[in-house]
Amino acid sequence: MPEPILISIAAALAAKGATGLYDLVKRKFAKDPVAIAALEAASAAPDDTQPISALAERLHQAEVNDQEFAYALRAEWQKLPGTLTTHGGVHNQVTGNVTGKVVQAGDVQGNISL
């Protein structure tokens, strides 16, 4: 089973929201018709979890088989705005007119009351 980060990367690839990341993966998958098909299926249905999961699995296999690709994939992912670049990090982004409360927290011990 792929790591959650690979699901996030696959979703970003499906939405084609990360050109550098997409190009890196497309180059890596160029000689693997099954992997290219997974990339194209996810891109054709960016809101469908099944093709995204299949793409994440292909990314996982590519990382296992090629440590340089694994490093390049994660480095490219970290360049994107809004990605968590540290283990255990928290990232909130609030835009527009907001009413109510927003909480940003890492590890919480006990209850939170607002």
VEXGUZA-67334 format. One line per field, with one value per residue: x negated, y, z of N, C-alpha, C, CB in turn. Coordinates in nm, 3 decimals. Glycine has a CB too. Layout:
residues N
n.east	[X_...]
n.north	[Y_...]
n.up	[Z_...]
ca.east	[X_...]
ca.north	[Y_...]
ca.up	[Z_...]
c.east	[X_...]
c.north	[Y_...]
c.up	[Z_...]
cb.east	[X_...]
cb.north	[Y_...]
cb.up	[Z_...]
This chain:
residues 114
n.east	[-0.085_-0.061_-0.227_-0.058_-0.147_-0.209_0.042_0.139_-0.042_0.023_0.287_0.239_0.098_0.299_0.474_0.322_0.194_-0.062_-0.313_-0.598_-0.628_-0.454_-0.580_-0.823_-0.733_-0.608_-0.828_-0.969_-0.791_-0.782_-0.878_-0.720_-0.434_-0.208_-0.230_-0.217_0.043_0.178_0.118_0.243_0.509_0.568_0.539_0.749_0.966_0.974_1.114_1.179_1.125_1.020_0.851_0.657_0.554_0.444_0.246_0.089_-0.006_-0.168_-0.357_-0.469_-0.590_-0.775_-0.937_-1.043_-1.197_-1.378_-1.583_-1.689_-1.488_-1.289_-1.393_-1.402_-1.130_-1.012_-1.153_-1.068_-0.798_-0.807_-0.864_-0.629_-0.372_-0.207_-0.252_-0.348_-0.656_-0.799_-0.824_-0.536_-0.439_-0.215_0.023_0.218_0.445_0.627_0.866_1.053_1.378_1.419_1.595_1.628_1.426_1.079_0.846_0.513_0.310_0.059_-0.050_0.190_0.270_0.515_0.833_0.999_1.163_1.382]
n.north	[-0.119_0.217_0.505_0.772_1.021_0.964_0.921_1.182_1.305_1.166_1.258_1.530_1.505_1.396_1.609_1.773_1.988_2.048_2.114_2.064_1.837_1.661_1.638_1.517_1.265_1.168_1.142_0.944_0.729_0.681_0.456_0.254_0.113_0.040_0.197_0.453_0.439_0.433_0.690_0.847_0.760_0.852_1.125_1.168_1.132_1.304_1.323_1.075_0.817_0.557_0.543_0.721_0.595_0.372_0.496_0.599_0.360_0.277_0.482_0.422_0.172_0.257_0.421_0.231_0.078_0.261_0.464_0.717_0.837_0.836_1.020_1.250_1.280_1.336_1.566_1.742_1.751_1.881_2.137_2.249_2.486_2.481_2.219_1.982_2.005_1.912_1.652_1.578_1.834_2.118_2.275_2.542_2.710_2.983_3.153_3.424_3.545_3.482_3.345_3.260_3.016_2.931_2.680_2.594_2.330_2.118_1.851_1.759_1.743_1.634_1.808_2.032_2.334_2.559]
n.up	[0.000_-0.088_0.056_0.232_0.133_-0.130_-0.237_-0.224_-0.399_-0.634_-0.669_-0.716_-0.954_-1.116_-1.134_-1.278_-1.166_-1.108_-1.286_-1.314_-1.155_-1.284_-1.535_-1.459_-1.365_-1.594_-1.767_-1.627_-1.643_-1.913_-2.060_-1.973_-2.042_-1.887_-1.658_-1.774_-1.872_-1.628_-1.532_-1.730_-1.701_-1.443_-1.487_-1.661_-1.500_-1.253_-1.012_-0.929_-0.710_-0.754_-0.996_-0.907_-0.682_-0.809_-0.961_-0.754_-0.650_-0.864_-0.854_-0.607_-0.662_-0.854_-0.695_-0.515_-0.687_-0.788_-0.640_-0.691_-0.844_-0.649_-0.465_-0.631_-0.694_-0.443_-0.376_-0.575_-0.510_-0.263_-0.341_-0.415_-0.340_-0.028_0.043_0.292_0.431_0.638_0.877_1.053_1.040_1.035_0.836_0.760_0.551_0.503_0.328_0.179_0.292_0.622_0.889_1.227_1.397_1.370_1.408_1.454_1.510_1.646_1.810_2.040_2.374_2.572_2.607_2.374_2.384_2.240]
ca.east	[0.000_-0.142_-0.221_0.039_-0.205_-0.199_0.181_0.145_-0.116_0.105_0.400_0.186_0.068_0.426_0.529_0.220_0.171_-0.204_-0.376_-0.729_-0.604_-0.393_-0.684_-0.916_-0.670_-0.587_-0.958_-1.000_-0.699_-0.781_-0.903_-0.633_-0.298_-0.108_-0.241_-0.163_0.189_0.226_0.108_0.347_0.640_0.587_0.556_0.881_1.070_0.904_1.197_1.207_1.020_0.960_0.733_0.555_0.490_0.362_0.129_0.006_-0.074_-0.275_-0.461_-0.534_-0.679_-0.886_-1.027_-1.111_-1.293_-1.471_-1.599_-1.709_-1.356_-1.220_-1.444_-1.359_-0.985_-0.983_-1.209_-0.977_-0.675_-0.830_-0.870_-0.494_-0.314_-0.104_-0.288_-0.417_-0.794_-0.861_-0.744_-0.451_-0.406_-0.076_0.035_0.354_0.455_0.763_0.882_1.190_1.447_1.429_1.655_1.607_1.293_0.982_0.746_0.400_0.248_-0.021_-0.009_0.277_0.288_0.632_0.948_0.999_1.295_1.386]
ca.north	[0.000_0.339_0.603_0.880_1.128_0.924_0.947_1.326_1.333_1.114_1.349_1.651_1.468_1.379_1.743_1.844_2.114_2.060_2.085_2.002_1.704_1.582_1.611_1.421_1.134_1.126_1.095_0.818_0.626_0.679_0.323_0.158_0.142_0.024_0.316_0.566_0.422_0.474_0.837_0.901_0.732_0.945_1.259_1.173_1.129_1.352_1.314_0.933_0.765_0.432_0.567_0.790_0.490_0.291_0.578_0.602_0.230_0.282_0.570_0.345_0.075_0.331_0.462_0.113_0.032_0.366_0.558_0.853_0.887_0.861_1.147_1.358_1.296_1.403_1.701_1.821_1.767_1.981_2.270_2.300_2.559_2.412_2.083_1.973_1.970_1.855_1.547_1.623_1.975_2.157_2.386_2.591_2.823_3.034_3.266_3.470_3.592_3.372_3.372_3.143_2.997_2.847_2.630_2.523_2.260_1.999_1.749_1.812_1.653_1.682_1.859_2.169_2.395_2.690]
ca.up	[0.000_-0.095_0.165_0.207_0.051_-0.271_-0.276_-0.247_-0.523_-0.744_-0.687_-0.781_-1.092_-1.186_-1.159_-1.358_-1.098_-1.076_-1.414_-1.297_-1.100_-1.392_-1.635_-1.399_-1.362_-1.733_-1.817_-1.560_-1.689_-2.060_-2.117_-1.905_-2.091_-1.781_-1.574_-1.853_-1.872_-1.495_-1.528_-1.818_-1.642_-1.331_-1.544_-1.724_-1.396_-1.133_-0.891_-0.904_-0.621_-0.802_-1.079_-0.828_-0.602_-0.901_-0.992_-0.633_-0.644_-0.965_-0.798_-0.502_-0.727_-0.916_-0.587_-0.463_-0.788_-0.832_-0.529_-0.745_-0.877_-0.522_-0.413_-0.721_-0.679_-0.316_-0.382_-0.659_-0.431_-0.158_-0.402_-0.438_-0.228_0.047_0.083_0.419_0.404_0.757_0.939_1.161_1.025_1.021_0.742_0.737_0.459_0.510_0.236_0.164_0.412_0.717_1.019_1.311_1.456_1.301_1.502_1.398_1.622_1.621_1.905_2.145_2.488_2.645_2.531_2.321_2.389_2.174]
c.east	[-0.089_-0.124_-0.116_-0.018_-0.196_-0.057_0.197_0.074_-0.035_0.224_0.355_0.153_0.197_0.487_0.438_0.193_0.024_-0.285_-0.511_-0.718_-0.549_-0.498_-0.784_-0.858_-0.648_-0.717_-0.993_-0.917_-0.705_-0.798_-0.817_-0.488_-0.190_-0.110_-0.187_-0.011_0.248_0.224_0.220_0.487_0.669_0.611_0.694_0.994_1.010_0.985_1.230_1.093_0.951_0.840_0.621_0.481_0.399_0.234_0.035_-0.070_-0.188_-0.390_-0.540_-0.634_-0.799_-0.986_-1.107_-1.223_-1.398_-1.479_-1.623_-1.576_-1.279_-1.263_-1.394_-1.210_-0.952_-1.039_-1.119_-0.847_-0.691_-0.839_-0.731_-0.441_-0.207_-0.136_-0.361_-0.558_-0.865_-0.767_-0.663_-0.411_-0.257_-0.072_0.183_0.345_0.600_0.770_1.029_1.248_1.471_1.498_1.639_1.462_1.208_0.877_0.636_0.326_0.163_0.028_0.071_0.293_0.406_0.738_0.921_1.143_1.286_1.516]
c.north	[0.123_0.429_0.710_0.993_1.093_0.939_1.097_1.364_1.286_1.206_1.478_1.623_1.457_1.513_1.827_1.981_2.140_2.019_2.014_1.859_1.611_1.543_1.508_1.280_1.082_1.074_0.960_0.704_0.603_0.541_0.213_0.187_0.130_0.147_0.439_0.559_0.465_0.626_0.900_0.877_0.826_1.087_1.276_1.178_1.175_1.346_1.170_0.871_0.639_0.458_0.639_0.689_0.403_0.367_0.584_0.471_0.223_0.371_0.497_0.246_0.143_0.377_0.345_0.070_0.135_0.474_0.701_0.916_0.922_0.996_1.264_1.386_1.374_1.544_1.792_1.848_1.878_2.122_2.332_2.375_2.476_2.269_2.088_1.926_1.915_1.751_1.606_1.770_1.998_2.277_2.421_2.704_2.864_3.156_3.306_3.522_3.473_3.422_3.245_3.133_2.906_2.807_2.561_2.460_2.145_1.889_1.813_1.704_1.708_1.736_1.998_2.217_2.531_2.760]
c.up	[0.000_0.027_0.131_0.120_-0.097_-0.323_-0.308_-0.376_-0.643_-0.773_-0.755_-0.927_-1.174_-1.223_-1.248_-1.299_-1.068_-1.199_-1.400_-1.247_-1.208_-1.496_-1.585_-1.404_-1.504_-1.795_-1.757_-1.616_-1.840_-2.121_-2.053_-1.944_-1.983_-1.689_-1.646_-1.856_-1.738_-1.482_-1.611_-1.761_-1.526_-1.382_-1.607_-1.622_-1.263_-1.004_-0.853_-0.824_-0.675_-0.892_-1.003_-0.740_-0.688_-0.939_-0.872_-0.618_-0.745_-0.917_-0.691_-0.562_-0.792_-0.811_-0.531_-0.557_-0.824_-0.723_-0.578_-0.784_-0.750_-0.464_-0.498_-0.707_-0.553_-0.313_-0.464_-0.585_-0.328_-0.214_-0.418_-0.317_-0.160_0.085_0.215_0.394_0.525_0.815_1.054_1.151_1.011_0.928_0.727_0.636_0.458_0.420_0.229_0.294_0.504_0.843_1.102_1.354_1.369_1.404_1.422_1.515_1.573_1.712_2.017_2.252_2.568_2.551_2.477_2.327_2.325_2.205]
cb.east	[0.096_-0.109_-0.360_0.086_-0.351_-0.246_0.280_0.083_-0.255_0.154_0.466_0.061_-0.010_0.523_0.553_0.266_0.247_-0.242_-0.394_-0.814_-0.507_-0.279_-0.757_-0.947_-0.536_-0.531_-1.070_-0.977_-0.559_-0.889_-1.050_-0.651_-0.265_-0.136_-0.389_-0.220_0.227_0.140_-0.030_0.336_0.648_0.465_0.448_0.899_1.130_0.860_1.326_1.227_1.080_1.065_0.772_0.619_0.595_0.443_0.171_0.094_0.027_-0.220_-0.398_-0.429_-0.602_-0.832_-0.948_-1.011_-1.220_-1.425_-1.716_-1.803_-1.278_-1.249_-1.599_-1.393_-0.915_-1.041_-1.352_-0.949_-0.637_-0.957_-0.937_-0.399_-0.256_0.021_-0.374_-0.344_-0.868_-0.894_-0.834_-0.519_-0.478_-0.010_-0.029_0.421_0.403_0.804_0.829_1.277_1.581_1.289_1.807_1.649_1.304_0.918_0.809_0.306_0.354_-0.173_-0.132_0.417_0.155_0.593_1.073_0.941_1.348_1.368]
cb.north	[0.001_0.416_0.667_0.938_1.154_0.781_0.903_1.402_1.264_0.972_1.381_1.702_1.336_1.298_1.815_1.857_2.117_1.974_2.211_2.083_1.711_1.661_1.739_1.460_1.141_1.242_1.198_0.831_0.662_0.768_0.287_0.165_0.049_-0.105_0.340_0.565_0.276_0.411_0.883_0.838_0.586_0.942_1.287_1.054_0.986_1.491_1.392_0.857_0.734_0.350_0.648_0.901_0.404_0.254_0.720_0.627_0.115_0.335_0.699_0.271_-0.006_0.453_0.529_-0.003_-0.009_0.429_0.514_0.849_0.784_0.748_1.146_1.323_1.159_1.323_1.698_1.749_1.635_1.948_2.261_2.186_2.694_2.414_2.015_1.879_2.089_1.964_1.432_1.600_2.032_2.189_2.351_2.640_2.787_3.069_3.231_3.359_3.662_3.313_3.415_3.017_2.939_2.919_2.532_2.617_2.211_2.025_1.674_1.855_1.643_1.788_1.860_2.175_2.405_2.675]
cb.up	[0.123_-0.221_0.189_0.339_0.091_-0.288_-0.164_-0.129_-0.521_-0.711_-0.552_-0.706_-1.097_-1.100_-1.027_-1.505_-0.972_-0.952_-1.491_-1.201_-0.981_-1.458_-1.673_-1.253_-1.287_-1.817_-1.784_-1.410_-1.649_-2.112_-2.101_-1.750_-2.205_-1.698_-1.533_-2.000_-1.903_-1.385_-1.580_-1.957_-1.594_-1.237_-1.649_-1.816_-1.382_-1.155_-0.911_-1.038_-0.487_-0.876_-1.202_-0.740_-0.534_-1.029_-1.035_-0.508_-0.671_-1.101_-0.741_-0.416_-0.832_-0.994_-0.475_-0.443_-0.911_-0.969_-0.441_-0.868_-0.961_-0.420_-0.410_-0.868_-0.677_-0.199_-0.443_-0.793_-0.362_-0.083_-0.538_-0.473_-0.274_-0.030_-0.026_0.518_0.352_0.861_0.989_1.291_0.905_1.159_0.604_0.870_0.315_0.658_0.095_0.110_0.375_0.751_1.007_1.239_1.598_1.178_1.606_1.314_1.720_1.643_1.962_2.088_2.576_2.744_2.617_2.172_2.534_2.022]
